[in-house]
Amino acid sequence: MADYYEILGVSKDASKDEIKSAFRKRARELHPDVNKAPDAEEKFKELGKAYETLSDDNKRATYDRYGEDGLKNAGFDTGGPFAGGFGNLNDIFETFFGGFGGFGFGQQDPNAPRRGDDLRYDIKIKFEDAAFGIDKEIKFEHLEVCPDCGGTGAQKGSQPKTCPQCNGAGQVQTVARTPLGSFSQISVCPKCHGSGQVIDKPCQTCSGQGMVNKERTVQVKIPAGVDNMSKMRVSGEGDCGMNGGPNGDLFVVIHVEPSKYYKRDGINVITELEISPAQAVIGDKVKIKTLYGEHEISIPAGTQFGDIVKIKGAGIPVISRPSQKGDHIVILKIKIPTNLNDVEKHLYKQLYELQTGKEAQGEKSIMSKVKGVFK
């Protein structure tokens, strides 16, 4: 059988606060809204059983001495708080630690307004679009209030009724009498599934859910300077709220396609430029492509491999201050020629002999010609 302490990740002498803190952390990891593993629901139910047991002094003492079988023999309900299902993660953290009974469900109105879920939309843009900004039209699906029932879930001309089993509370209390005393437990009402209401005639458009899935089109203004994996919030474009609650938000996650020419380093843009040995030695002026068009740069005489030339203000705009831009950094790479014509070979041999004082291999060298004059 599973070890409840191991499930929560606490020691056997853990305090109640440590157990509560561990449950909060593990609930965020295991709730099926977040964890999409096939066994997430089962693990979450086990987590609830572990917390329900270890947060109650009597149950914990029985469990420590006799294990899970001892709980059953003592008359405790070992099904756990989520045996009849569970709500979303927000609902659990809003109501979970209210303090009623051994488990701690708060007595909150199940029909109180609830905020809708947030949504995520991933979008790809080009490197240049990230630098300058762009307006994009995006299409996505979200939940909207059913236009036919107005969110009630009931057919026109009818209304939801108060659940007769829980009297609208959305929760039911069971009491177990044991030789050790009476113990109460609060669980989600199995008839109304926590809503506090039942619908005799469900709306045919939304099947009694009060919400329908609709395609939505919005214009998104992507600002200049966004980087890869930047996130933008579009307020109110998530799923609709319940019972008159506000809509959730839409989060647009931006994926910037890499450029074959530019590389980005913060707000700076980096490119590489190959130059010849002659350009490196003598210096030169060349035109290069920048985000803002062609720009002429000066290559200083005596340039070394890896030296840089900086073009001020030709980089990425700062999102909060678009008028302020980074720099364009050009890294100079000296390319050694491999296919020389006869004239180039002859000149390189002359240079070699002048710099080293040694005779170049191949055709008669300039050093041999100079020596021949003085014979």
Secondary structure, DSSP 8 states (H G I E B T S, - for coil): ---HHHHHT--TT--HHHHHHHHHHHHHHH-TTT--STTHHHHHHHHHHHHHHHTSHHHHHHHHHHHHHHHHHTT---S-TTTT----HHHHHHHTTS-BTTTTB----TTS-B----EEEEEEE-HHHHHH-EEEEEEEEEEEE-TTTTTS-B-TT---EE-TTTTTSSEEEEEEEETTEEEEEEEE-TTTTTSSEE-SSB-TTTTTSSEEEEEEEEEEEE-TT--TT-EEEETT-SS--BTT-----EEEEEEE---SS-EEETTEEEEEEEE-HHHHHH-EEEEEEETTEEEEEEE-TT--TT-EEEETT-S-EETTEEEEE--EEEEEEE----S--HHHHHHHHHHHHHHH-S--SSS--HHHHHHHHT-
